[in-house]
């Protein structure tokens, strides 16, 4: 049990990820993989230890919100906004001050990358689970962030879509 924590959910002595590196975290159900990813995306503050981004500890410098914006996360549970696909994918860039035209351009590129070009006008309720998952991934890609934290990015995808997403992650 860590000081100040009720239950120790994760013990990761050290992990370093370099720019351009892809790292997979493997483990049994309940082993703390999602907790680790949420911590790396600055959604959870560690009770002990530090998470550094570019050599700095955002939690110590009151910069967790800025770090969170640089490290968007695809969680296990897919959540979309109650709008169409284009609205979902342009949301992040628009909130970051991008013009509508630029946000839509970025959204179309991201949708094409996940194999959903032409889906822009579909409502979130008209999507299969795998399509919704790919829209959520496109939403992250449209942000053009330094870091992507992906929790089971191919969960619920058919073989072709899973292959496409895996290739996209490697790229």
C-alpha contacts under 8 A as a table, 3 or more apart, distances in Angstrom:
res1	aa1	res2	aa2	distance
1	X	5	X	6.61
1	X	6	X	6.68
1	X	7	X	5.51
1	X	8	X	4.95
2	X	5	X	5.33
2	X	6	X	7.49
2	X	7	X	7.18
2	X	8	X	5.90
2	X	47	X	6.90
2	X	48	X	7.00
3	X	47	X	7.08
3	X	48	X	7.50
4	X	47	X	6.58
5	X	8	X	6.75
5	X	47	X	6.35
8	X	11	X	7.55
9	X	31	X	7.77
9	X	32	X	6.07
9	X	35	X	7.48
10	X	31	X	7.46
10	X	32	X	5.41
10	X	35	X	7.13
10	X	36	X	7.01
12	X	15	X	7.15
17	X	21	X	6.34
17	X	22	X	7.91
17	X	23	X	7.32
18	X	21	X	5.43
22	X	169	X	7.74
22	X	170	X	7.05
25	X	33	X	6.51
26	X	33	X	7.15
27	X	31	X	5.98
27	X	32	X	7.98
27	X	33	X	6.83
28	X	31	X	5.44
29	X	32	X	7.92
30	X	33	X	7.52
32	X	35	X	5.03
32	X	36	X	6.02
33	X	36	X	5.14
33	X	37	X	6.33
34	X	37	X	5.04
34	X	38	X	6.07
34	X	151	X	6.60
35	X	38	X	5.11
35	X	39	X	6.10
35	X	44	X	7.78
36	X	39	X	5.06
36	X	40	X	6.15
37	X	40	X	4.94
37	X	41	X	6.13
37	X	149	X	6.53
37	X	150	X	7.68
37	X	151	X	7.00
38	X	41	X	5.05
38	X	42	X	6.28
38	X	43	X	5.17
38	X	44	X	5.79
38	X	73	X	7.63
39	X	42	X	5.04
39	X	43	X	5.71
39	X	44	X	4.69
39	X	45	X	6.24
39	X	46	X	6.73
39	X	51	X	7.69
40	X	43	X	7.63
40	X	51	X	6.71
40	X	71	X	7.97
40	X	149	X	7.59
41	X	44	X	7.77
41	X	67	X	7.65
41	X	68	X	5.77
41	X	71	X	5.26
41	X	72	X	6.49
41	X	73	X	6.28
41	X	149	X	6.45
42	X	45	X	6.55
42	X	64	X	6.14
42	X	65	X	7.75
42	X	67	X	6.67
42	X	68	X	5.26
42	X	71	X	7.65
43	X	68	X	6.97
45	X	59	X	7.30
46	X	49	X	6.47
46	X	50	X	6.84
46	X	51	X	7.89
50	X	57	X	6.56
51	X	57	X	6.01
51	X	58	X	7.79
52	X	55	X	5.27
52	X	56	X	4.94
52	X	57	X	4.62
52	X	58	X	6.96
53	X	56	X	5.33
53	X	57	X	6.45
53	X	58	X	7.16
53	X	67	X	7.37
57	X	60	X	5.47
57	X	61	X	6.50
58	X	61	X	5.07
58	X	62	X	5.95
58	X	63	X	4.40
58	X	64	X	4.86
58	X	66	X	7.99
58	X	67	X	6.44
59	X	62	X	5.29
59	X	63	X	5.95
59	X	64	X	5.23
60	X	63	X	7.55
61	X	64	X	7.84
62	X	65	X	7.89
63	X	66	X	5.39
63	X	67	X	6.24
64	X	67	X	4.93
64	X	68	X	5.91
65	X	68	X	4.98
65	X	69	X	6.32
66	X	69	X	5.12
66	X	70	X	6.53
67	X	70	X	5.08
67	X	71	X	6.28
68	X	71	X	5.08
68	X	72	X	6.28
69	X	72	X	6.00
70	X	145	X	5.61
70	X	146	X	6.06
70	X	147	X	6.34
71	X	145	X	6.77
71	X	146	X	6.92
71	X	147	X	4.89
71	X	148	X	5.60
71	X	149	X	6.49
72	X	140	X	6.46
72	X	145	X	7.41
72	X	147	X	7.08
72	X	148	X	5.68
72	X	149	X	6.21
73	X	140	X	7.49
73	X	148	X	6.13
73	X	149	X	4.54
73	X	150	X	5.69
73	X	151	X	7.48
74	X	78	X	7.73
74	X	136	X	7.04
74	X	137	X	6.65
74	X	140	X	7.51
74	X	148	X	7.93
74	X	149	X	6.27
74	X	150	X	4.76
74	X	151	X	5.75
74	X	153	X	7.09
75	X	78	X	6.61
75	X	150	X	6.69
75	X	151	X	5.23
75	X	152	X	7.68
76	X	151	X	5.47
76	X	152	X	6.11
76	X	153	X	7.72
76	X	155	X	7.86
78	X	132	X	6.90
78	X	133	X	5.84
78	X	136	X	6.79
79	X	136	X	7.32
80	X	88	X	6.66
80	X	124	X	6.70
80	X	132	X	7.33
80	X	136	X	6.82
81	X	88	X	5.94
81	X	124	X	7.28
82	X	123	X	7.68
82	X	124	X	6.31
83	X	87	X	5.89
83	X	88	X	6.52
83	X	123	X	5.82
83	X	124	X	6.07
84	X	87	X	5.28
84	X	88	X	6.34
84	X	120	X	6.70
84	X	121	X	5.57
84	X	122	X	5.24
84	X	123	X	4.05
84	X	124	X	5.57
85	X	88	X	5.09
85	X	89	X	6.30
85	X	119	X	6.51
85	X	120	X	4.84
85	X	121	X	6.06
85	X	122	X	5.71
85	X	123	X	6.15
85	X	124	X	6.31
85	X	135	X	6.82
86	X	89	X	5.22
86	X	90	X	5.97
86	X	104	X	7.24
86	X	107	X	6.74
86	X	108	X	7.95
86	X	119	X	7.84
86	X	120	X	4.53
86	X	121	X	6.48
87	X	90	X	5.29
87	X	91	X	5.94
87	X	120	X	7.99
88	X	91	X	5.45
88	X	135	X	7.58
88	X	136	X	7.88
88	X	139	X	6.61
89	X	92	X	6.93
89	X	107	X	5.42
89	X	135	X	6.97
89	X	136	X	7.53
89	X	138	X	6.29
89	X	139	X	4.20
89	X	140	X	7.80
89	X	142	X	6.67
90	X	93	X	5.61
90	X	94	X	6.02
90	X	100	X	7.85
90	X	103	X	5.24
90	X	104	X	5.96
90	X	106	X	7.64
90	X	107	X	5.71
90	X	139	X	7.06
90	X	142	X	7.26
91	X	94	X	5.25
91	X	95	X	6.14
91	X	139	X	7.73
92	X	95	X	5.12
92	X	96	X	6.28
92	X	139	X	7.08
92	X	140	X	7.92
92	X	142	X	7.55
92	X	143	X	6.26
93	X	96	X	5.00
93	X	97	X	6.52
93	X	98	X	5.40
93	X	103	X	5.48
93	X	142	X	6.86
93	X	143	X	5.73
94	X	97	X	5.16
94	X	98	X	4.89
94	X	99	X	6.55
94	X	100	X	6.66
94	X	103	X	6.16
95	X	98	X	7.32
98	X	102	X	6.14
98	X	103	X	5.82
99	X	102	X	5.23
99	X	103	X	6.04
100	X	103	X	5.11
100	X	104	X	6.03
101	X	104	X	5.15
101	X	105	X	6.19
102	X	105	X	5.05
102	X	106	X	6.23
103	X	106	X	5.14
103	X	107	X	6.05
103	X	142	X	7.66
104	X	107	X	4.88
104	X	108	X	6.10
105	X	108	X	5.24
105	X	109	X	6.37
106	X	109	X	5.21
106	X	110	X	6.19
106	X	142	X	5.24
106	X	143	X	7.98
107	X	110	X	5.06
107	X	111	X	6.00
107	X	138	X	7.11
107	X	139	X	7.26
107	X	142	X	5.41
108	X	111	X	5.05
108	X	112	X	6.06
108	X	117	X	6.71
108	X	120	X	7.89
109	X	112	X	5.18
109	X	113	X	6.22
109	X	142	X	7.67
110	X	113	X	5.00
110	X	114	X	6.51
110	X	138	X	4.88
110	X	139	X	7.39
110	X	141	X	5.73
110	X	142	X	5.59
111	X	114	X	5.31
111	X	115	X	6.19
111	X	116	X	4.89
111	X	117	X	5.27
111	X	119	X	7.94
111	X	135	X	7.05
111	X	138	X	5.52
112	X	115	X	4.99
112	X	116	X	5.45
112	X	117	X	4.57
113	X	116	X	7.55
113	X	138	X	7.63
113	X	168	X	7.32
114	X	134	X	5.98
114	X	135	X	7.76
114	X	137	X	7.63
114	X	138	X	6.51
114	X	161	X	7.68
114	X	164	X	6.91
114	X	165	X	6.46
114	X	168	X	7.82
115	X	161	X	7.56
115	X	164	X	7.77
116	X	119	X	5.56
116	X	131	X	7.74
116	X	134	X	7.70
116	X	135	X	7.72
117	X	120	X	7.17
118	X	121	X	7.67
119	X	122	X	5.49
122	X	126	X	6.31
122	X	127	X	7.49
123	X	126	X	5.36
123	X	127	X	7.22
124	X	127	X	5.73
124	X	132	X	7.17
127	X	130	X	7.86
127	X	131	X	5.57
127	X	132	X	5.73
128	X	131	X	5.09
128	X	132	X	6.11
129	X	132	X	5.11
129	X	133	X	6.19
129	X	156	X	6.60
129	X	157	X	7.83
130	X	133	X	5.00
130	X	134	X	6.32
130	X	155	X	7.91
130	X	156	X	5.34
130	X	157	X	4.73
130	X	158	X	7.23
131	X	134	X	5.09
131	X	135	X	6.21
131	X	157	X	7.89
132	X	135	X	5.00
132	X	136	X	6.24
133	X	136	X	5.14
133	X	137	X	6.35
133	X	153	X	7.77
133	X	156	X	7.65
133	X	157	X	7.74
134	X	137	X	4.93
134	X	138	X	6.07
135	X	138	X	4.93
135	X	139	X	6.12
136	X	139	X	5.03
136	X	140	X	6.66
137	X	140	X	5.20
137	X	141	X	6.30
137	X	153	X	7.74
138	X	141	X	4.89
138	X	142	X	6.04
139	X	142	X	5.34
139	X	143	X	6.92
140	X	143	X	5.43
140	X	144	X	7.38
140	X	145	X	7.77
140	X	148	X	7.49
141	X	144	X	5.51
141	X	145	X	7.37
145	X	148	X	6.92
150	X	153	X	5.54
152	X	155	X	5.42
153	X	165	X	7.54
154	X	157	X	5.47
154	X	161	X	7.81
154	X	162	X	5.13
154	X	165	X	6.80
154	X	166	X	7.50
157	X	160	X	7.93
157	X	161	X	5.73
157	X	162	X	5.43
158	X	161	X	5.40
158	X	162	X	5.97
159	X	162	X	5.06
159	X	163	X	6.08
160	X	163	X	5.16
160	X	164	X	6.24
161	X	164	X	4.97
161	X	165	X	6.11
162	X	165	X	5.15
162	X	166	X	6.02
163	X	166	X	5.10
163	X	167	X	6.14
164	X	167	X	5.18
164	X	168	X	6.14
165	X	168	X	4.91
165	X	169	X	6.16
166	X	169	X	5.15
166	X	170	X	6.36
167	X	170	X	5.13
167	X	171	X	6.16
168	X	171	X	4.99
